[in-house]
Amino acid sequence: MFRFVPSIRHALLALPLVSVLPIVTLGVVVLKQQYQDSRAQMSESVLGRARAISGIVDEKILSIQTGLEVLSTSSNLRKGDLPRFHERASTVRTQMGVADILVITPAGDMVMSAARDPQTPPTRLPNPPLLERTIKTQVPGVSGLFMAVDGKRHLLTVAVPVITEGQFQYSLNALLTPQILSEVIATQRFPEAWRVGLIEGSGRVAARNVDADKYVGQLSTPELRDRISSSAEGVFESQTLDRIRVLAAYHRSELTGWTITIGIPVAELEQSINQQMIWLLELGLIALLLGQWVAWWIASKISDSMQALTEPAAALVQGHVQSIPPLHFKEANDMRWALVVAGEKMMKSQYAAHHDPLTGLANRSLFTHQVEQGMALCRRQGESMAVLFMDLDGFKAVNDSLGHATGDDLLRSVADRLRHGVRESDVVARFGGDEFAVLLMHVDSESAHQCAQTLIAAVSAPYALERGEARISVSIGIAIYPGAGEDAEDVMQTADEAMYDAKRAGKGRTSMGASDVGVLAAVP
């Protein structure tokens, strides 16, 4: 019986076929699995970045909210002295980098805009964002995207209620442009092909890293809106507004209700696997043609390729673990709440660290910082300023005879008189005991001396206290910069020494501290 006996050639031809085909087949399966694993890791990584950016946006909103809450404590605002409040609001607006700061009445009248002349008459706003909710809840809030009154740009607002004696007095609003939020996204340096956006509560695009001018204000895709409404975060394949198929990760902030979305083009993800598939088939074909030795050589190369694929994947995972927080929802939620609590604690601790608890005035630390800033401003503008150190005359006798509680009332009354005796832009501080200080900006020695005389007259007037009338006076030392020292400590030391000169000269006197040319004078 005839029996086919394969030749060595046939055997050799069959051997690479039998050897390589399973390997090539396995390689295809492994590459697909590797792609799925890599895509899953990329999904987790991008979702982590969405959470991180959401936290950064929350920090930005919280910092603006904190600035507004501090600004809302202004005595001029609560007294309705809006022209004086306008100067401080303008400064804070520049510091926070917002488009405007508005004061809005419960009736919807904009009575002050930091970006306009303080004498501008009130303007009735047709539907001020957040006003009704702020009046009802009396808590800070963040609006969605809305069109400005001029109809030329989109805006967002952060609103803080101003409550006076338990009554809603004003809504203090900071206006943000989408450009501010787009700049926050831009600082993260995403690849140009990626699509990163911020979706506000109603589903409209509030910021975008690409074509922001074109898409800001438009509704996001229906699929994305449905996903956001059903869950706080997730990853899915979708299409962007500019019709790019992407692997999209999103995360919605509990603080603002806004959602960060990050889209990686699917073509970018699949490019690598497609190229690897082609390489694998080519290597398999070469293995089939060159024989078993070549097949084994190719197999070893496939193994090397697999190792080369796993090493970058492992390095990618390690890099993101080092730089991205845990990728679980509960931990992300805890982190957001921790930011809120930390912001509240920071605000309280900063106030306590920089203010006197008895009078509410600045303490030595804050006053020293203000003096340093004032000196820097004087150097830039070629102006002068004055530092006044004050020590009460006769306070110990009042404290000993009428008691410490009455002494504390007296100190608070002195603090009030000092506040009303200087300009809103000046800084009044208490260093402890019966020592006070005042920073006067843009004044010369004559103006500083006149102000000191005014303060002496104010402090020396009788005090009607609960346990009787009290009379005290104050000795004031004056230091003028430039001339009184090279740094804040020198200037304050000069004012302190001048104050003791004034006390030695008699009660209720002023003394001009020694300047660089050695001038010293005590004036009744």
ROZADREN-562686 format. One record per residue (C-alpha): residue number from 0; residue in one letter; x, y, z. Coordinates in pm, whole numbers, always signed. Layout:
// ROZADREN-562686
(r NUM; A; (X; Y; Z))
...
//
This chain:
// ROZADREN-562686
(r 0; M; (+0; +0; +0))
(r 1; F; (+128; +340; -96))
(r 2; R; (+206; +556; +198))
(r 3; F; (+299; +917; +167))
(r 4; V; (+623; +988; +337))
(r 5; P; (+684; +1358; +380))
(r 6; S; (+1015; +1486; +278))
(r 7; I; (+1238; +1675; +511))
(r 8; R; (+1143; +1984; +321))
(r 9; H; (+778; +1914; +379))
(r 10; A; (+850; +1839; +741))
(r 11; L; (+1053; +2156; +769))
(r 12; L; (+778; +2349; +594))
(r 13; A; (+524; +2196; +826))
(r 14; L; (+732; +2251; +1136))
(r 15; P; (+742; +2628; +1120))
(r 16; L; (+374; +2626; +1033))
(r 17; V; (+293; +2416; +1337))
(r 18; S; (+538; +2608; +1551))
(r 19; V; (+460; +2963; +1446))
(r 20; L; (+86; +2961; +1389))
(r 21; P; (-2; +2891; +1753))
(r 22; I; (+248; +3152; +1861))
(r 23; V; (+115; +3409; +1616))
(r 24; T; (-238; +3323; +1719))
(r 25; L; (-146; +3351; +2083))
(r 26; G; (+34; +3677; +2013))
(r 27; V; (-281; +3822; +1859))
(r 28; V; (-485; +3713; +2159))
(r 29; V; (-231; +3850; +2403))
(r 30; L; (-207; +4180; +2218))
(r 31; K; (-583; +4217; +2224))
(r 32; Q; (-589; +4136; +2593))
(r 33; Q; (-299; +4373; +2647))
(r 34; Y; (-491; +4642; +2462))
(r 35; Q; (-798; +4583; +2677))
(r 36; D; (-588; +4591; +2993))
(r 37; S; (-406; +4902; +2878))
(r 38; R; (-736; +5066; +2791))
(r 39; A; (-878; +4977; +3132))
(r 40; Q; (-569; +5122; +3302))
(r 41; M; (-592; +5431; +3085))
(r 42; S; (-959; +5465; +3182))
(r 43; E; (-874; +5457; +3551))
(r 44; S; (-584; +5695; +3500))
(r 45; V; (-789; +5950; +3305))
(r 46; L; (-1074; +5926; +3557))
(r 47; G; (-820; +6004; +3829))
(r 48; R; (-704; +6310; +3636))
(r 49; A; (-1066; +6422; +3599))
(r 50; R; (-1106; +6396; +3976))
(r 51; A; (-784; +6586; +4034))
(r 52; I; (-883; +6870; +3798))
(r 53; S; (-1227; +6880; +3960))
(r 54; G; (-1050; +6928; +4292))
(r 55; I; (-839; +7210; +4144))
(r 56; V; (-1153; +7384; +4011))
(r 57; D; (-1317; +7337; +4352))
(r 58; E; (-1013; +7495; +4517))
(r 59; K; (-1040; +7790; +4277))
(r 60; I; (-1410; +7837; +4358))
(r 61; L; (-1347; +7793; +4733))
(r 62; S; (-1067; +8052; +4725))
(r 63; I; (-1302; +8301; +4554))
(r 64; Q; (-1579; +8217; +4801))
(r 65; T; (-1341; +8261; +5094))
(r 66; G; (-1225; +8597; +4958))
(r 67; L; (-1587; +8712; +4924))
(r 68; E; (-1671; +8597; +5278))
(r 69; V; (-1376; +8793; +5417))
(r 70; L; (-1476; +9094; +5204))
(r 71; S; (-1837; +9067; +5329))
(r 72; T; (-1721; +9147; +5684))
(r 73; S; (-1628; +9502; +5580))
(r 74; S; (-1787; +9755; +5814))
(r 75; N; (-1838; +9996; +5523))
(r 76; L; (-2041; +9734; +5335))
(r 77; R; (-2258; +9656; +5634))
(r 78; K; (-2313; +10029; +5699))
(r 79; G; (-2405; +10076; +5334))
(r 80; D; (-2107; +10307; +5271))
(r 81; L; (-2056; +10166; +4921))
(r 82; P; (-1822; +10438; +4785))
(r 83; R; (-1568; +10354; +5057))
(r 84; F; (-1630; +9983; +5015))
(r 85; H; (-1569; +10019; +4639))
(r 86; E; (-1196; +10083; +4690))
(r 87; R; (-1144; +9764; +4887))
(r 88; A; (-1363; +9559; +4651))
(r 89; S; (-1158; +9681; +4354))
(r 90; T; (-838; +9567; +4523))
(r 91; V; (-983; +9227; +4608))
(r 92; R; (-1115; +9189; +4251))
(r 93; T; (-763; +9236; +4115))
(r 94; Q; (-615; +8996; +4369))
(r 95; M; (-870; +8722; +4293))
(r 96; G; (-849; +8773; +3916))
(r 97; V; (-1225; +8783; +3864))
(r 98; A; (-1413; +8987; +3605))
(r 99; D; (-1610; +9193; +3857))
(r 100; I; (-1743; +9207; +4213))
(r 101; L; (-2106; +9316; +4249))
(r 102; V; (-2324; +9419; +4541))
(r 103; I; (-2688; +9324; +4473))
(r 104; T; (-2987; +9412; +4690))
(r 105; P; (-3267; +9162; +4766))
(r 106; A; (-3479; +9347; +4510))
(r 107; G; (-3226; +9270; +4234))
(r 108; D; (-3066; +9615; +4212))
(r 109; M; (-2691; +9618; +4142))
(r 110; V; (-2583; +9903; +4369))
(r 111; M; (-2207; +9864; +4323))
(r 112; S; (-1971; +9722; +4063))
(r 113; A; (-1599; +9709; +4139))
(r 114; A; (-1529; +9742; +3766))
(r 115; R; (-1730; +10064; +3734))
(r 116; D; (-1713; +10413; +3875))
(r 117; P; (-1835; +10411; +4238))
(r 118; Q; (-2079; +10692; +4154))
(r 119; T; (-2260; +10482; +3891))
(r 120; P; (-2635; +10479; +3977))
(r 121; P; (-2799; +10146; +4072))
(r 122; T; (-2900; +9917; +3787))
(r 123; R; (-3197; +9680; +3799))
(r 124; L; (-3086; +9333; +3690))
(r 125; P; (-3362; +9141; +3507))
(r 126; N; (-3288; +8800; +3667))
(r 127; P; (-2978; +8799; +3885))
(r 128; P; (-2834; +8444; +3896))
(r 129; L; (-2847; +8278; +4240))
(r 130; L; (-3019; +8577; +4410))
(r 131; E; (-3340; +8396; +4500))
(r 132; R; (-3154; +8087; +4622))
(r 133; T; (-2902; +8293; +4819))
(r 134; I; (-3184; +8486; +4993))
(r 135; K; (-3367; +8164; +5072))
(r 136; T; (-3073; +7952; +5195))
(r 137; Q; (-2844; +8234; +5318))
(r 138; V; (-2543; +8020; +5221))
(r 139; P; (-2282; +8076; +4947))
(r 140; G; (-2354; +7928; +4603))
(r 141; V; (-2223; +7890; +4248))
(r 142; S; (-2435; +7960; +3940))
(r 143; G; (-2448; +7795; +3603))
(r 144; L; (-2346; +7963; +3280))
(r 145; F; (-2549; +8271; +3186))
(r 146; M; (-2530; +8550; +2930))
(r 147; A; (-2409; +8891; +3044))
(r 148; V; (-2648; +9186; +3038))
(r 149; D; (-2477; +9318; +2724))
(r 150; G; (-2539; +8982; +2553))
(r 151; K; (-2177; +8963; +2434))
(r 152; R; (-2021; +8709; +2670))
(r 153; H; (-2097; +8420; +2900))
(r 154; L; (-2039; +8446; +3274))
(r 155; L; (-2052; +8242; +3594))
(r 156; T; (-2098; +8382; +3942))
(r 157; V; (-2006; +8293; +4299))
(r 158; A; (-2247; +8450; +4549))
(r 159; V; (-2200; +8507; +4924))
(r 160; P; (-2486; +8646; +5140))
(r 161; V; (-2423; +8951; +5358))
(r 162; I; (-2622; +8899; +5677))
(r 163; T; (-2656; +9190; +5919))
(r 164; E; (-2830; +9137; +6253))
(r 165; G; (-2992; +8821; +6119))
(r 166; Q; (-3132; +8994; +5808))
(r 167; F; (-3028; +8944; +5445))
(r 168; Q; (-2871; +9276; +5343))
(r 169; Y; (-2688; +9210; +5015))
(r 170; S; (-2568; +8938; +4782))
(r 171; L; (-2192; +8983; +4724))
(r 172; N; (-2112; +8831; +4384))
(r 173; A; (-1787; +8757; +4199))
(r 174; L; (-1823; +8724; +3821))
(r 175; L; (-1604; +8469; +3641))
(r 176; T; (-1548; +8440; +3269))
(r 177; P; (-1513; +8096; +3107))
(r 178; Q; (-1160; +8204; +3014))
(r 179; I; (-1056; +8184; +3382))
(r 180; L; (-1169; +7821; +3400))
(r 181; S; (-1015; +7740; +3060))
(r 182; E; (-683; +7871; +3194))
(r 183; V; (-712; +7633; +3491))
(r 184; I; (-753; +7344; +3244))
(r 185; A; (-466; +7472; +3028))
(r 186; T; (-225; +7458; +3323))
(r 187; Q; (-260; +7076; +3322))
(r 188; R; (-81; +7057; +2983))
(r 189; F; (-293; +6792; +2810))
(r 190; P; (-194; +6660; +2463))
(r 191; E; (-336; +6874; +2183))
(r 192; A; (-551; +6589; +2048))
(r 193; W; (-729; +6537; +2381))
(r 194; R; (-1059; +6709; +2449))
(r 195; V; (-1094; +6846; +2802))
(r 196; G; (-1398; +7044; +2909))
(r 197; L; (-1596; +7175; +3205))
(r 198; I; (-1973; +7117; +3195))
(r 199; E; (-2181; +7335; +3428))
(r 200; G; (-2493; +7219; +3610))
(r 201; S; (-2739; +7268; +3322))
(r 202; G; (-2524; +7067; +3081))
(r 203; R; (-2363; +7354; +2891))
(r 204; V; (-1994; +7384; +2809))
(r 205; A; (-1835; +7634; +3052))
(r 206; A; (-1470; +7584; +2953))
(r 207; R; (-1272; +7384; +2697))
(r 208; N; (-909; +7331; +2607))
(r 209; V; (-976; +7337; +2229))
(r 210; D; (-1202; +7582; +2038))
(r 211; A; (-1341; +7733; +2360))
(r 212; D; (-1478; +8039; +2178))
(r 213; K; (-1677; +7812; +1947))
(r 214; Y; (-1825; +7570; +2198))
(r 215; V; (-1863; +7760; +2528))
(r 216; G; (-2234; +7805; +2595))
(r 217; Q; (-2339; +7508; +2379))
(r 218; L; (-2514; +7207; +2528))
(r 219; S; (-2293; +6903; +2567))
(r 220; T; (-2387; +6585; +2383))
(r 221; P; (-2712; +6414; +2495))
(r 222; E; (-2522; +6096; +2578))
(r 223; L; (-2285; +6283; +2810))
(r 224; R; (-2573; +6468; +2979))
(r 225; D; (-2752; +6137; +3040))
(r 226; R; (-2438; +5985; +3190))
(r 227; I; (-2379; +6283; +3419))
(r 228; S; (-2739; +6279; +3541))
(r 229; S; (-2724; +5908; +3624))
(r 230; S; (-2386; +5888; +3799))
(r 231; A; (-2124; +6119; +3949))
(r 232; E; (-1837; +5972; +3748))
(r 233; G; (-1762; +5715; +3482))
(r 234; V; (-1578; +5617; +3164))
(r 235; F; (-1743; +5539; +2830))
(r 236; E; (-1684; +5566; +2456))
(r 237; S; (-1858; +5864; +2301))
(r 238; Q; (-1840; +6137; +2038))
(r 239; T; (-1740; +6497; +2111))
(r 240; L; (-1917; +6809; +1985))
(r 241; D; (-1656; +6832; +1709))
(r 242; R; (-1741; +6471; +1606))
(r 243; I; (-1428; +6299; +1737))
(r 244; R; (-1473; +5948; +1875))
(r 245; V; (-1314; +5942; +2219))
(r 246; L; (-1277; +5736; +2532))
(r 247; A; (-1441; +5983; +2772))
(r 248; A; (-1392; +6002; +3149))
(r 249; Y; (-1601; +6239; +3358))
(r 250; H; (-1632; +6342; +3723))
(r 251; R; (-1902; +6564; +3877))
(r 252; S; (-1812; +6783; +4177))
(r 253; E; (-2043; +6773; +4477))
(r 254; L; (-1938; +7128; +4567))
(r 255; T; (-2040; +7301; +4242))
(r 256; G; (-2234; +7036; +4047))
(r 257; W; (-1994; +7099; +3757))
(r 258; T; (-1839; +6809; +3564))
(r 259; I; (-1486; +6770; +3428))
(r 260; T; (-1468; +6562; +3108))
(r 261; I; (-1151; +6425; +2946))
(r 262; G; (-1169; +6262; +2603))
(r 263; I; (-884; +6060; +2447))
(r 264; P; (-930; +5997; +2071))
(r 265; V; (-1003; +5629; +2010))
(r 266; A; (-787; +5646; +1698))
(r 267; E; (-493; +5740; +1920))
(r 268; L; (-561; +5442; +2147))
(r 269; E; (-600; +5195; +1858))
(r 270; Q; (-305; +5316; +1658))
(r 271; S; (-58; +5123; +1868))
(r 272; I; (-250; +4792; +1865))
(r 273; N; (-307; +4812; +1488))
(r 274; Q; (+60; +4872; +1424))
(r 275; Q; (+155; +4586; +1656))
(r 276; M; (-85; +4351; +1472))
(r 277; I; (+79; +4431; +1138))
(r 278; W; (+424; +4375; +1283))
(r 279; L; (+315; +4041; +1427))
(r 280; L; (+177; +3913; +1097))
(r 281; E; (+488; +4021; +910))
(r 282; L; (+708; +3844; +1159))
(r 283; G; (+490; +3535; +1133))
(r 284; L; (+521; +3533; +754))
(r 285; I; (+899; +3563; +779))
(r 286; A; (+899; +3280; +1031))
(r 287; L; (+700; +3057; +791))
(r 288; L; (+942; +3129; +505))
(r 289; L; (+1268; +3097; +692))
(r 290; G; (+1197; +2776; +874))
(r 291; Q; (+1201; +2641; +1222))
(r 292; W; (+1511; +2825; +1330))
(r 293; V; (+1364; +3152; +1206))
(r 294; A; (+1033; +3054; +1368))
(r 295; W; (+1199; +3007; +1701))
(r 296; W; (+1390; +3332; +1649))
(r 297; I; (+1066; +3509; +1574))
(r 298; A; (+905; +3345; +1875))
(r 299; S; (+1181; +3481; +2091))
(r 300; K; (+1131; +3824; +1939))
(r 301; I; (+760; +3797; +2012))
(r 302; S; (+850; +3715; +2370))
(r 303; D; (+1086; +4012; +2378))
(r 304; S; (+812; +4227; +2230))
(r 305; M; (+570; +4113; +2497))
(r 306; Q; (+822; +4203; +2764))
(r 307; A; (+878; +4536; +2594))
(r 308; L; (+501; +4591; +2598))
(r 309; T; (+457; +4502; +2963))
(r 310; E; (+744; +4719; +3089))
(r 311; P; (+598; +5049; +2959))
(r 312; A; (+256; +4944; +3089))
(r 313; A; (+400; +4873; +3434))
(r 314; A; (+593; +5201; +3425))
(r 315; L; (+276; +5385; +3323))
(r 316; V; (+80; +5238; +3614))
(r 317; Q; (+357; +5316; +3859))
(r 318; G; (+381; +5673; +3738))
(r 319; H; (+11; +5736; +3780))
(r 320; V; (-2; +5577; +4123))
(r 321; Q; (+268; +5816; +4233))
(r 322; S; (+96; +6120; +4094))
(r 323; I; (-278; +6037; +4110))
(r 324; P; (-485; +5984; +4425))
(r 325; P; (-669; +5652; +4488))
(r 326; L; (-918; +5581; +4212))
(r 327; H; (-1219; +5489; +4430))
(r 328; F; (-1534; +5703; +4451))
(r 329; K; (-1558; +5699; +4827))
(r 330; E; (-1200; +5821; +4868))
(r 331; A; (-1254; +6089; +4607))
(r 332; N; (-1569; +6194; +4792))
(r 333; D; (-1376; +6202; +5121))
(r 334; M; (-1108; +6412; +4954))
(r 335; R; (-1362; +6667; +4833))
(r 336; W; (-1515; +6693; +5175))
(r 337; A; (-1169; +6718; +5326))
(r 338; L; (-1100; +7015; +5098))
(r 339; V; (-1417; +7185; +5213))
(r 340; V; (-1339; +7123; +5581))
(r 341; A; (-975; +7223; +5530))
(r 342; G; (-1086; +7544; +5361))
(r 343; E; (-1314; +7629; +5651))
(r 344; K; (-1048; +7550; +5909))
(r 345; M; (-787; +7744; +5712))
(r 346; M; (-1011; +8048; +5697))
(r 347; K; (-1078; +8035; +6072))
(r 348; S; (-718; +7965; +6165))
(r 349; Q; (-587; +8241; +5939))
(r 350; Y; (-825; +8491; +6096))
(r 351; A; (-731; +8379; +6448))
(r 352; A; (-362; +8388; +6363))
(r 353; H; (-376; +8744; +6230))
(r 354; H; (-630; +8923; +6451))
(r 355; D; (-658; +9024; +6815))
(r 356; P; (-939; +8819; +6975))
(r 357; L; (-1053; +9101; +7206))
(r 358; T; (-1087; +9390; +6959))
(r 359; G; (-1087; +9220; +6619))
(r 360; L; (-798; +9442; +6511))
(r 361; A; (-493; +9313; +6326))
(r 362; N; (-230; +9159; +6554))
(r 363; R; (+147; +9214; +6542))
(r 364; S; (+202; +8941; +6281))
(r 365; L; (-52; +9081; +6035))
(r 366; F; (+54; +9439; +6105))
(r 367; T; (+419; +9355; +6035))
(r 368; H; (+318; +9195; +5706))
(r 369; Q; (+114; +9504; +5612))
(r 370; V; (+409; +9728; +5695))
(r 371; E; (+633; +9517; +5468))
(r 372; Q; (+382; +9543; +5183))
(r 373; G; (+344; +9916; +5241))
(r 374; M; (+722; +9965; +5228))
(r 375; A; (+740; +9773; +4900))
(r 376; L; (+462; +9989; +4756))
(r 377; C; (+636; +10308; +4869))
(r 378; R; (+959; +10198; +4705))
(r 379; R; (+783; +10130; +4373))
(r 380; Q; (+577; +10449; +4371))
(r 381; G; (+820; +10685; +4542))
(r 382; E; (+568; +10756; +4819))
(r 383; S; (+601; +10773; +5197))
(r 384; M; (+409; +10620; +5485))
(r 385; A; (+394; +10643; +5863))
(r 386; V; (+385; +10388; +6143))
(r 387; L; (+229; +10504; +6473))
(r 388; F; (+293; +10317; +6796))
(r 389; M; (+52; +10402; +7080))
(r 390; D; (+47; +10328; +7450))
(r 391; L; (-251; +10423; +7665))
(r 392; D; (-185; +10660; +7958))
(r 393; G; (-385; +10582; +8269))
(r 394; F; (-527; +10249; +8155))
(r 395; K; (-376; +10051; +8442))
(r 396; A; (-552; +10269; +8696))
(r 397; V; (-888; +10213; +8524))
(r 398; N; (-821; +9840; +8498))
(r 399; D; (-725; +9813; +8866))
(r 400; S; (-1011; +10028; +8999))
(r 401; L; (-1301; +9916; +8777))
(r 402; G; (-1197; +9557; +8704))
(r 403; H; (-1060; +9362; +8410))
(r 404; A; (-1399; +9324; +8242))
(r 405; T; (-1440; +9702; +8235))
(r 406; G; (-1080; +9730; +8117))
(r 407; D; (-1163; +9501; +7825))
(r 408; D; (-1468; +9716; +7742))
(r 409; L; (-1244; +10022; +7748))
(r 410; L; (-993; +9857; +7510))
(r 411; R; (-1272; +9772; +7268))
(r 412; S; (-1397; +10131; +7282))
(r 413; V; (-1044; +10259; +7214))
(r 414; A; (-1021; +10021; +6916))
(r 415; D; (-1349; +10158; +6776))
(r 416; R; (-1229; +10518; +6812))
(r 417; L; (-902; +10437; +6639))
(r 418; R; (-1086; +10267; +6351))
(r 419; H; (-1308; +10569; +6301))
(r 420; G; (-1015; +10807; +6336))
(r 421; V; (-829; +10681; +6029))
(r 422; R; (-912; +10603; +5667))
(r 423; E; (-1055; +10273; +5550))
(r 424; S; (-727; +10197; +5370))
(r 425; D; (-521; +10245; +5689))
(r 426; V; (-443; +9954; +5921))
(r 427; V; (-515; +9958; +6296))
(r 428; A; (-362; +9688; +6518))
(r 429; R; (-341; +9587; +6882))
(r 430; F; (-22; +9424; +7005))
(r 431; G; (-157; +9321; +7346))
(r 432; G; (-216; +9498; +7676))
(r 433; D; (-274; +9866; +7609))
(r 434; E; (-44; +9892; +7305))
(r 435; F; (-188; +9981; +6963))
(r 436; A; (-41; +10066; +6624))
(r 437; V; (-158; +10237; +6304))
(r 438; L; (-18; +10220; +5949))
(r 439; L; (-87; +10533; +5742))
(r 440; M; (-18; +10503; +5369))
(r 441; H; (+73; +10793; +5138))
(r 442; V; (+133; +11051; +5415))
(r 443; D; (+423; +11276; +5507))
(r 444; S; (+540; +11369; +5854))
(r 445; E; (+305; +11666; +5882))
(r 446; S; (+0; +11461; +5786))
(r 447; A; (+106; +11182; +6020))
(r 448; H; (+142; +11431; +6307))
(r 449; Q; (-204; +11578; +6235))
(r 450; C; (-354; +11229; +6233))
(r 451; A; (-180; +11148; +6561))
(r 452; Q; (-324; +11463; +6720))
(r 453; T; (-670; +11361; +6598))
(r 454; L; (-628; +11017; +6752))
(r 455; I; (-509; +11167; +7082))
(r 456; A; (-819; +11385; +7094))
(r 457; A; (-1043; +11089; +7012))
(r 458; V; (-887; +10855; +7268))
(r 459; S; (-873; +11123; +7540))
(r 460; A; (-1247; +11194; +7529))
(r 461; P; (-1442; +11049; +7831))
(r 462; Y; (-1569; +10690; +7818))
(r 463; A; (-1913; +10608; +7956))
(r 464; L; (-1858; +10254; +8085))
(r 465; E; (-2096; +10026; +8270))
(r 466; R; (-1918; +10078; +8602))
(r 467; G; (-1856; +10448; +8563))
(r 468; E; (-1687; +10712; +8353))
(r 469; A; (-1321; +10667; +8261))
(r 470; R; (-1063; +10910; +8125))
(r 471; I; (-735; +10811; +7965))
(r 472; S; (-495; +10956; +7716))
(r 473; V; (-246; +10810; +7472))
(r 474; S; (+121; +10865; +7387))
(r 475; I; (+213; +10818; +7022))
(r 476; G; (+546; +10751; +6854))
(r 477; I; (+572; +10822; +6480))
(r 478; A; (+812; +10667; +6229))
(r 479; I; (+820; +10788; +5869))
(r 480; Y; (+932; +10562; +5586))
(r 481; P; (+1157; +10611; +5402))
(r 482; G; (+1398; +10736; +5659))
(r 483; A; (+1308; +10536; +5971))
(r 484; G; (+1472; +10208; +5876))
(r 485; E; (+1550; +9961; +5602))
(r 486; D; (+1296; +9693; +5693))
(r 487; A; (+969; +9656; +5880))
(r 488; E; (+1133; +9569; +6212))
(r 489; D; (+1355; +9879; +6194))
(r 490; V; (+1062; +10109; +6119))
(r 491; M; (+850; +9956; +6397))
(r 492; Q; (+1143; +9978; +6639))
(r 493; T; (+1182; +10347; +6552))
(r 494; A; (+812; +10408; +6620))
(r 495; D; (+835; +10214; +6948))
(r 496; E; (+1133; +10417; +7069))
(r 497; A; (+958; +10740; +6969))
(r 498; M; (+652; +10633; +7169))
(r 499; Y; (+863; +10592; +7484))
(r 500; D; (+1014; +10935; +7417))
(r 501; A; (+658; +11073; +7404))
(r 502; K; (+566; +10905; +7733))
(r 503; R; (+875; +11046; +7900))
(r 504; A; (+778; +11391; +7775))
(r 505; G; (+433; +11367; +7937))
(r 506; K; (+92; +11216; +7873))
(r 507; G; (-103; +11275; +7554))
(r 508; R; (+199; +11366; +7343))
(r 509; T; (+350; +11261; +7012))
(r 510; S; (+711; +11207; +6923))
(r 511; M; (+863; +11185; +6577))
(r 512; G; (+1108; +10894; +6557))
(r 513; A; (+1468; +10933; +6453))
(r 514; S; (+1515; +10928; +6076))
(r 515; D; (+1830; +10853; +5879))
(r 516; V; (+1942; +11210; +5953))
(r 517; G; (+1875; +11179; +6327))
(r 518; V; (+1570; +11408; +6373))
(r 519; L; (+1377; +11357; +6697))
(r 520; A; (+1098; +11574; +6838))
(r 521; A; (+834; +11540; +7111))
(r 522; V; (+522; +11747; +7044))
(r 523; P; (+241; +11817; +7288))
//
